[in-house]
Amino acid sequence: MSVQRIQTNDRLSGATIFSDLIFLSGQVPTDRTQDVAGQTAQVLEKIDALLAEAGSDRAHLLSAQIWLKDIEKDFAAMNDAWSRWLPAGCAPARATVEARLASADVRVEIMVTAVRKPA
């Protein structure tokens, strides 16, 4: 079996697909002037687009890793945006941790694994 790569460059791919498994790279917001709720909404939109390109959607998530710049300050707002985005009954396995992110103005980064939608 081969590995399919989506939105790839020399450093990383936006997503890789092997069989029916889809692995997204960590997604960060484009407009980093927004608060964590706005940044989370942007990241979730990017995840939706990559999942669609890979033949899946948010109802088919298997796992998620979420990194927050300040978990004490930002967890509730991020979690609210996340909960509104997820379809009922489709919560993946998830971990959320605080981390120093690649840029000081990034408040959230999210990486997910999903399965393709059945044909």
Secondary structure by P-SEA (a helix, b strand, c coil): cbbbbcccccccccccccccbbbbcbbbbccccccaaaaaaaaaaaaaaaaaaaccccccccbbbbbbccccccaaaaaaaaaaaccccccccbbbbbcccccccccbbbbbccccccc
